[in-house]
Amino acid sequence: MEAECQVCGEPIAEPILCQNCLAMYYCSPKHQKRHWKMGHKDECQRMASQMQRCQELARFPFTFAAAPATPGQVDLSQAKTPSVQSVMSHCDTEASSIHMPEKPSCTSQGAMPETPADLSALCGMDPCEVPCWQLPVTLLLGTDITDWASYCKARGLTLSSPVAVLLHVPLTLFWILQQLHKRRPLLQSGRQLVIHIIGVQREVDQWPILLELSALLPDIHLHLALVSPDVPKRLHAASEVFCAPRQQQGGRATGSLRLTIYYGMYHDLLEELERDCGRADVVFGPNAGLAAYPSWIPTIQLLAAPLAPPAVFTDFCEEAAHRGAVMLQATAGKELSLPLKINPFRKPVRCTGRDNALPSYSNAFLFGIN
């Protein structure tokens, strides 16, 4: 992929880099000077600090990626696991290519995946590479899962399995719930937990991956509401229980997982969401781009109301997260309750920016209010 100039957007084979931050691409010294006056002088030193975290962000325990070709760059072209490329093909599907039947499903017949093989087929993997969908969920009860290494150990995954390329969304949400639980009880056994996942795009195509939450939280009754104007309109209010309560020895029922999909903007649908699902316990906005889209403002104003639930957002790079956090605080009129930090469950594949070299990973940084 050719680089593009920060100022004019023209493709450039050999970009000129800002020599201080080493992050911005230009086609000429003239445009570099213009960008400095346009505002880069106010952000340059901050970006230089962000570039210093390239190696930290690229640090993963997995063996499926080749050695970094450049600082922080994860190269999958020589991946040892053959299915990595098919996994990447699936998880890089653009939001505009959503193809869903009348009910959410992972098979052409519109049926819920009943076996690990069904779910693995959706993701382009052999079932033997995805043991996490076959293990008894009781293995995770009381397990301390804080990063990719501890997750793989708990789920019986080898570090060569590419499944982590897909599971960063449910693992990120799981980590957020763990952090919030330290402040207020959220994860008690038998609890009903309503989570609004807002601004979703690719997450809609990849909805079966969210089923991993029923294994990570086997004693919780989860209701996930996916809300976005990118959801196919015909699926509005489609709802299904995908993981029914399971019986443990002694007859005690364990948790369940319901998924409901809503078409539209969150601030326009909140009343309907609360009527159908109940008040949210947590709101989660993956890869939100708060500062890039003014359409977030009415939603943030709702989330700033008294008694509003905790709302946590992620973004691809630290600069986008920084700008999003500034915008969130200014619009909500309150300080962050979850300060900006690196997500231990960020996607283990670096994204390549067209007009900058900032280290970028899906769901790389988190921040939140309430």
C-alpha positions in Angstrom: 0.0 0.0 0.0 1.4 3.4 -1.1 1.8 6.1 1.5 -0.2 9.3 1.1 0.7 12.9 1.9 -0.8 14.4 5.0 -1.7 17.6 3.2 -2.8 16.8 -0.3 -3.5 13.0 0.0 -1.5 12.2 -3.1 0.1 8.8 -3.2 3.9 8.9 -2.7 6.4 6.0 -3.3 9.1 7.5 -1.0 7.4 9.8 1.6 9.2 12.5 3.5 8.9 11.9 7.3 8.7 14.6 10.0 12.2 14.2 11.4 11.0 14.9 15.0 8.1 12.6 15.5 8.9 10.2 12.5 5.1 9.7 12.2 3.8 12.0 9.5 4.1 11.4 5.7 4.6 14.2 3.2 5.1 14.5 -0.6 7.3 17.6 -0.4 9.1 19.9 2.1 6.5 22.6 1.1 3.6 20.5 2.3 5.6 19.5 5.4 6.0 23.2 6.3 2.3 23.9 5.6 1.2 21.0 7.8 3.4 22.4 10.6 1.6 25.7 10.5 -1.8 23.9 10.2 -1.3 22.4 13.6 1.3 19.7 13.6 3.6 21.9 15.7 1.1 21.4 18.6 1.0 17.6 18.3 4.4 16.7 17.1 6.1 16.1 20.4 3.0 14.1 21.6 3.3 11.9 18.5 7.0 11.4 19.1 6.2 10.0 22.5 3.6 7.7 20.9 6.1 6.4 18.4 8.3 5.4 21.3 5.6 2.8 22.2 6.0 0.9 18.9 7.8 -2.0 20.4 5.6 -2.2 23.5 2.5 -2.4 21.4 4.0 -5.0 19.1 4.8 -7.3 22.0 2.6 -10.5 21.8 3.2 -14.0 22.9 2.1 -15.6 19.6 4.3 -17.6 17.3 2.2 -17.3 14.2 3.7 -14.0 13.1 7.2 -13.6 11.5 9.8 -11.3 13.1 8.9 -7.6 12.7 10.1 -6.2 9.5 10.1 -2.7 10.9 9.6 -1.5 14.5 6.2 -2.7 15.6 5.2 -4.2 12.3 3.6 -7.6 12.5 4.1 -9.6 9.3 1.7 -12.4 8.6 3.0 -13.2 5.1 5.2 -16.0 6.4 2.8 -17.2 9.1 3.4 -20.8 10.2 -0.3 -21.6 10.6 -1.8 -22.0 7.1 -5.2 -20.7 8.0 -4.0 -17.3 9.2 -4.5 -15.8 5.8 -8.1 -17.1 5.6 -8.7 -15.7 9.1 -7.4 -12.4 8.1 -9.6 -12.4 5.0 -12.6 -12.9 7.2 -11.7 -10.4 9.9 -10.8 -7.6 7.4 -14.2 -7.7 5.8 -15.4 -4.2 5.2 -18.6 -3.1 6.9 -20.2 -2.4 3.5 -20.0 -6.1 2.7 -22.4 -7.2 5.4 -24.3 -10.3 4.3 -26.7 -11.6 6.9 -29.9 -13.7 6.6 -33.2 -12.7 8.3 -31.8 -14.0 11.6 -28.2 -13.8 12.6 -26.5 -17.0 11.6 -23.2 -18.5 10.6 -24.4 -21.0 8.0 -26.1 -20.5 4.6 -29.2 -22.3 6.0 -29.6 -19.7 8.7 -29.0 -22.1 11.5 -27.1 -21.5 14.8 -23.7 -23.1 14.9 -24.3 -26.3 16.8 -20.7 -27.7 16.8 -17.2 -26.2 16.9 -16.8 -27.3 13.3 -19.8 -25.0 12.2 -18.3 -22.0 14.0 -14.8 -22.7 12.8 -15.9 -23.0 9.2 -17.3 -19.4 9.5 -13.9 -18.2 10.5 -11.9 -20.1 8.0 -10.2 -22.3 10.5 -9.9 -26.1 11.0 -11.7 -27.1 14.2 -8.5 -28.5 15.6 -7.0 -25.0 15.7 -9.9 -23.7 17.8 -10.0 -25.9 21.0 -11.4 -23.0 22.9 -14.8 -23.7 21.4 -14.7 -27.3 22.6 -13.5 -27.2 26.2 -16.0 -27.4 29.1 -16.8 -23.9 30.3 -16.3 -24.9 33.9 -12.5 -24.8 33.2 -12.6 -21.0 33.3 -14.4 -20.6 36.6 -12.1 -18.8 38.9 -9.4 -18.5 36.3 -7.3 -15.4 36.3 -7.3 -14.1 32.7 -5.4 -10.8 32.3 -3.7 -11.0 28.9 -3.4 -13.1 25.8 -0.9 -15.6 27.3 -3.1 -16.3 30.3 -6.2 -16.6 28.1 -4.5 -19.1 25.8 -3.4 -21.2 28.7 -6.9 -21.2 30.3 -8.5 -22.1 27.0 -6.0 -24.8 25.9 -4.8 -22.8 22.9 -1.3 -23.1 21.5 0.4 -19.8 20.8 0.5 -20.7 17.1 -3.3 -20.7 16.8 -4.6 -17.6 14.9 -7.9 -17.5 16.7 -6.7 -14.5 18.7 -6.8 -12.5 15.5 -10.6 -12.8 15.8 -11.2 -12.8 19.5 -10.0 -9.3 20.4 -13.5 -7.9 20.7 -15.0 -10.3 23.2 -11.7 -10.4 25.1 -11.5 -6.6 25.2 -15.1 -6.5 26.6 -14.3 -9.2 29.1 -11.3 -7.2 30.3 -13.4 -4.1 30.6 -16.0 -5.9 32.7 -13.2 -7.2 35.0 -11.9 -3.6 35.5 -15.4 -2.3 36.2 -16.1 -5.1 38.6 -13.3 -3.8 40.8 -15.3 -0.6 41.3 -18.8 -2.0 41.6 -20.2 -5.6 41.6 -21.0 -6.7 38.1 -20.0 -10.3 37.7 -21.9 -12.1 40.5 -23.0 -15.6 39.7 -26.5 -15.7 38.3 -26.6 -12.0 37.5 -28.4 -10.5 34.5 -26.0 -8.2 32.6 -27.1 -5.9 29.8 -24.4 -4.6 27.6 -25.0 -2.1 24.7 -22.3 -2.4 22.0 -22.6 0.7 20.0 -21.2 2.0 16.7 -20.5 -1.5 15.5 -19.4 -2.3 12.0 -17.3 -5.4 11.4 -18.5 -6.7 14.7 -21.9 -7.4 13.1 -20.3 -9.7 10.5 -18.4 -11.4 13.2 -21.2 -11.8 15.7 -20.5 -15.5 16.4 -17.2 -14.6 17.9 -19.1 -12.9 20.8 -20.3 -16.3 21.9 -16.9 -16.7 23.5 -18.2 -14.5 26.3 -20.6 -17.2 27.4 -17.5 -19.4 28.2 -15.6 -16.5 29.8 -18.6 -15.6 32.0 -20.4 -19.0 32.3 -22.4 -18.0 35.4 -23.8 -14.7 33.9 -27.0 -14.1 31.9 -25.7 -11.8 29.2 -27.8 -9.7 26.9 -25.8 -8.0 24.2 -27.5 -5.3 22.1 -25.5 -4.4 19.0 -26.5 -1.0 17.8 -25.4 0.7 14.6 -26.7 2.5 11.4 -24.5 0.0 9.6 -26.7 -3.0 10.7 -28.9 -4.2 7.8 -32.3 -2.6 8.4 -34.2 -5.8 8.0 -32.5 -7.1 11.1 -33.7 -4.4 13.4 -34.8 -5.9 16.8 -33.9 -9.4 15.7 -33.2 -11.3 18.9 -32.0 -14.8 19.7 -30.8 -16.8 22.7 -27.7 -18.5 21.4 -26.4 -20.1 24.6 -29.3 -21.4 26.7 -28.7 -21.9 30.5 -26.7 -25.1 31.1 -27.2 -27.5 34.0 -24.2 -28.3 36.2 -24.0 -31.2 38.5 -26.5 -30.8 41.3 -29.0 -29.2 39.0 -27.8 -25.6 39.3 -28.4 -23.6 36.1 -25.5 -21.6 34.7 -25.5 -18.5 32.5 -26.9 -17.7 29.1 -26.3 -15.3 26.2 -28.9 -13.4 24.2 -28.0 -11.2 21.2 -30.2 -8.5 19.8 -29.5 -6.3 16.8 -30.7 -2.7 16.3 -30.5 -0.5 13.3 -30.0 3.2 13.9 -28.2 5.7 16.1 -27.9 4.9 19.7 -29.3 8.2 21.0 -32.4 7.7 18.8 -32.9 4.1 20.1 -32.2 4.4 23.8 -35.9 4.3 24.8 -36.5 1.3 22.7 -33.4 -0.4 23.9 -34.4 0.1 27.6 -37.9 -1.2 26.9 -36.6 -4.3 25.1 -33.4 -5.1 27.0 -33.6 -3.1 30.2 -31.2 -0.4 31.3 -27.6 -1.0 30.3 -25.1 -2.0 32.9 -22.2 -1.2 30.5 -21.9 0.6 27.2 -19.0 -0.4 24.9 -17.9 1.4 21.8 -15.2 -0.6 19.9 -12.9 1.4 17.6 -15.2 4.3 18.1 -13.4 7.2 16.5 -15.1 9.7 18.8 -13.2 12.7 17.6 -13.6 11.9 13.9 -17.4 11.6 13.9 -19.6 14.5 15.2 -22.5 12.0 15.1 -21.2 10.7 18.5 -22.1 14.0 20.3 -25.8 13.3 21.1 -24.9 9.8 22.3 -22.1 11.2 24.6 -24.6 13.7 26.0 -26.9 10.9 26.9 -24.1 9.0 28.5 -23.2 12.0 30.6 -26.6 12.1 32.3 -26.9 11.3 36.0 -27.0 7.6 36.7 -25.8 6.7 33.2 -23.9 3.4 33.0 -20.1 3.1 32.6 -19.2 3.8 29.0 -15.9 2.6 27.6 -14.5 3.3 24.2 -11.5 2.0 22.2 -9.6 3.3 19.3 -6.8 2.1 16.9 -3.9 4.3 17.8 -3.0 6.4 20.8 -3.4 9.7 19.0 -7.0 8.8 18.0 -7.7 7.7 21.5 -6.2 10.9 23.0 -8.4 13.1 20.8 -11.4 10.9 21.5 -10.8 11.2 25.3 -10.4 14.9 25.1 -13.7 15.1 23.1 -15.4 12.8 25.5 -14.5 14.8 28.6 -15.4 18.1 26.9 -18.8 16.9 25.7 -19.7 15.0 28.8 -18.4 17.6 31.2 -16.7 15.1 33.4 -13.3 13.5 33.9 -12.4 10.0 32.7 -13.2 7.2 35.2 -11.0 4.9 33.1 -7.9 6.8 32.1 -6.5 6.2 28.6 -4.4 3.0 28.6 -3.1 0.2 26.4 -5.6 -2.7 26.0 -3.9 -6.0 26.8 -6.3 -7.7 24.4 -5.7 -5.5 21.4 -5.7 -7.3 18.1 -2.3 -8.9 17.5 -1.9 -7.5 14.0 -0.7 -4.0 13.2 -2.8 -1.8 10.9 -0.9 0.3 8.3 -1.8 3.9 8.1 -1.8 5.6 4.7 -0.7 9.0 5.8 1.2 8.2 9.0 3.4 5.7 10.7 1.7 5.8 14.2 1.5 2.3 15.7 -2.1 1.2 15.2 -4.0 -2.0 16.3 -7.7 -2.7 16.4 -9.0 -1.9 19.9 -5.5 -0.8 20.9 -6.3 1.8 23.6 -9.2 2.2 26.0 -10.8 5.1 28.0 -14.1 5.7 29.6 -16.5 7.7 31.8 -18.9 7.0 34.7 
